[in-house]
């Protein structure tokens, strides 16, 4: 299998792990969301919305939200989590919205899946003049010893997961958008040991591993949970994150 074929397989893998994704993936800190939504915005597009982790936080702010997600299984979870929100089939390269129809586009944990050469003009098309594009990624904070151990386990894979970290450090946008601004927000997500296993299981580079490698990785993770002093016997785990945020505007 070529690198492109592996990447396509990973991109198509999320429907099969929609349940684990919904149970295990973290939300986003309010400070990050507030920084990414421009003042006066009313209609926001959540692009690559997954199961609606960000969607429900945006609707909670009283915004009119449209969610676009290519996986039907993920959209179904989103509809269950955020009833009444319009959830449409689409991608960054094919957004099913009219020209100049939204005030902001937010892309959470997904810009590394798009082709910027095609997605940038498509996002610009649906934004109103002066509208804002916001990108955000939850990055595990490996300064915590046990999180570094988790990272070591995850790097048993073929290393393709590093692409998201590379893109989040220097995302490609460019014209017609203006200069990118960055903000990092540190926070802690509290979850159960089972939810931590779900979080790992929902990663595309884990779910698409050969079965023997997949089972070994999850067994190593469960061993870490049972034996690390910070985790052993804990009913709740504190997982530190840094949410890496970028924003840029169209000319007014």
C-alpha positions in Angstrom: 0.0 0.0 0.0 1.4 3.4 -1.0 1.6 6.4 1.4 -1.4 8.0 -0.4 -3.4 4.9 -0.1 -2.7 4.6 3.6 -3.7 8.2 4.1 -7.0 7.7 2.2 -7.7 4.6 4.2 -7.1 6.5 7.4 -9.3 9.4 6.2 -12.1 6.9 5.6 -11.8 5.1 8.9 -13.7 7.3 11.2 -17.1 5.9 10.5 -16.1 2.6 11.9 -14.9 4.2 15.2 -17.7 6.8 15.6 -18.8 5.4 18.9 -15.3 5.4 20.4 -14.7 8.8 19.0 -17.8 10.2 20.7 -17.0 8.5 24.0 -13.3 9.3 24.1 -12.5 12.5 22.3 -12.2 15.7 24.3 -14.0 19.0 23.8 -12.2 22.3 23.4 -11.5 25.0 26.0 -13.9 28.0 26.1 -10.9 30.4 25.9 -9.9 28.9 22.5 -13.4 29.0 21.0 -13.9 32.6 22.1 -10.6 33.7 20.5 -11.6 32.0 17.2 -15.1 33.5 16.9 -15.1 37.1 15.6 -17.2 39.7 17.3 -20.7 39.9 15.9 -20.6 36.5 14.2 -24.0 34.8 14.0 -23.7 31.9 11.5 -20.7 29.6 11.9 -19.7 26.6 9.9 -18.1 23.7 11.8 -16.1 22.0 9.0 -15.1 18.4 9.5 -17.4 18.4 12.5 -17.0 14.7 13.4 -19.5 13.7 16.1 -20.1 17.3 17.0 -17.7 17.9 19.8 -17.2 21.5 18.8 -20.7 21.9 17.3 -22.4 21.5 20.6 -20.1 24.1 22.2 -20.8 26.6 19.4 -24.6 26.1 19.7 -24.2 26.6 23.5 -23.0 30.1 22.7 -26.2 30.9 20.9 -24.7 30.7 17.4 -26.5 29.5 14.3 -24.3 26.5 13.4 -24.0 24.4 10.2 -22.0 21.2 10.6 -20.3 19.6 7.5 -18.8 16.1 7.8 -18.1 13.5 5.2 -18.8 10.4 7.3 -22.5 9.4 7.6 -21.8 7.4 10.8 -20.2 10.5 12.4 -23.0 12.7 11.2 -25.5 10.4 12.8 -23.7 10.7 16.2 -23.7 14.5 15.7 -27.4 14.6 15.1 -28.0 12.6 18.3 -25.7 14.8 20.3 -26.9 18.1 18.9 -30.6 17.7 17.8 -31.8 20.2 15.3 -28.4 21.3 14.0 -28.1 21.1 10.2 -25.6 18.4 9.5 -24.5 18.1 5.8 -22.4 15.8 3.8 -19.3 17.6 2.5 -15.6 18.2 2.8 -13.2 21.1 2.9 -12.8 20.9 -0.8 -16.6 20.6 -1.4 -18.7 22.7 1.0 -22.5 22.4 0.4 -23.2 26.1 1.3 -24.0 29.2 -0.8 -21.4 31.9 -1.5 -20.9 34.4 1.3 -23.2 32.6 3.7 -21.3 32.3 7.0 -19.4 34.7 9.3 -16.8 32.2 10.4 -15.5 28.7 9.5 -14.0 26.7 12.3 -12.0 23.5 11.6 -11.3 21.4 14.7 -8.8 18.5 14.5 -9.3 18.3 10.7 -7.3 20.8 8.6 -4.5 18.2 8.1 -7.1 16.1 6.2 -7.7 18.7 3.5 -5.9 19.8 0.4 -5.2 23.5 1.1 -4.9 24.3 -2.6 -8.6 23.3 -3.0 -10.0 24.0 0.5 -8.7 27.5 0.9 -10.7 29.0 -2.1 -13.7 26.9 -1.1 -13.7 28.3 2.5 -13.2 31.8 1.1 -16.2 31.3 -1.2 -18.6 30.6 1.7 -17.3 33.3 4.0 -18.7 36.8 4.0 -16.2 39.7 3.4 -14.2 40.1 6.6 -15.1 36.6 7.7 -12.7 34.5 9.7 -11.2 31.0 9.4 -10.2 29.4 12.7 -8.2 26.2 13.0 -7.6 24.3 16.2 -6.0 21.1 17.4 -5.9 19.4 20.9 -2.3 18.4 21.4 -1.5 16.1 24.4 1.0 17.8 26.8 3.8 15.3 27.1 5.5 17.3 29.8 3.5 15.1 32.2 5.4 11.8 32.6 2.5 9.5 32.0 1.5 11.4 28.9 5.0 11.0 27.6 4.6 7.3 28.2 1.3 7.3 26.3 3.1 9.1 23.4 5.7 6.4 23.4 3.0 3.7 23.1 1.3 5.6 20.2 4.5 5.9 18.3 4.5 2.2 17.9 2.4 3.0 14.8 4.1 3.9 11.4 4.5 7.5 12.5 1.9 8.9 10.1 0.1 10.4 13.1 2.9 13.0 13.3 1.3 14.7 10.2 -1.3 16.4 12.3 1.3 17.7 14.7 3.4 19.0 11.8 0.4 20.7 10.1 -0.9 22.2 13.4 2.5 23.8 14.0 2.5 25.5 10.6 -0.8 25.2 8.7 -1.0 26.2 5.1 -3.7 28.8 4.3 -2.4 31.8 2.3 -4.3 34.2 -0.1 -6.9 35.4 -0.2 -6.7 35.2 3.6 -4.5 37.6 5.6 -1.7 36.7 8.0 -2.2 33.8 10.4 -2.3 34.5 14.2 -1.5 31.8 16.8 -2.6 31.2 20.3 -2.0 28.2 22.6 -4.4 27.4 25.4 -3.4 24.9 28.1 -6.1 23.0 29.9 -6.9 19.6 31.5 -9.5 17.1 30.4 -10.9 14.7 32.9 -12.0 11.3 31.7 -12.4 7.7 32.8 -9.8 5.0 32.0 -12.2 3.4 29.6 -12.7 6.8 27.8 -8.9 7.0 27.5 -8.9 3.7 25.7 -11.7 4.9 23.5 -9.7 8.1 22.7 -6.7 6.1 21.6 -8.9 3.6 19.7 -10.5 6.4 17.7 -7.2 7.6 16.3 -7.1 6.8 12.6 -3.6 5.6 12.7 -4.6 3.1 15.5 -7.9 1.9 14.0 -6.2 1.1 10.7 -3.2 -0.8 12.2 -2.9 -4.5 11.4 -4.9 -6.5 14.0 -1.9 -7.9 15.9 -0.3 -4.4 16.2 -3.6 -2.9 17.2 -4.1 -5.4 20.0 -0.5 -4.9 21.2 -0.9 -1.2 21.4 -4.1 -1.3 23.3 -2.7 -3.9 25.7 0.3 -1.7 26.3 -2.0 1.2 27.0 -4.0 -0.8 29.5 -0.8 -1.9 31.2 0.2 1.8 31.5 -3.2 2.6 33.1 -2.9 -0.3 35.6 0.7 0.3 36.6 1.7 4.0 36.3 1.6 5.7 39.7 -0.4 8.6 38.3 -3.1 6.3 36.9 -3.2 3.1 38.8 -6.6 2.7 40.6 -7.8 6.1 39.5 -11.5 6.4 38.7 -10.8 9.6 36.8 -7.7 10.6 34.8 -6.5 14.2 34.3 -5.1 14.5 30.7 -3.3 17.8 30.1 -3.7 19.3 26.6 -2.5 22.4 24.8 -5.1 23.5 22.3 -3.2 25.1 19.3 -5.3 27.8 17.6 -4.8 29.7 14.4 -7.0 32.4 12.9 -7.0 34.5 9.8 -9.5 36.9 8.1 -10.7 37.6 4.6 -10.4 41.2 3.5 -13.5 43.2 4.3 
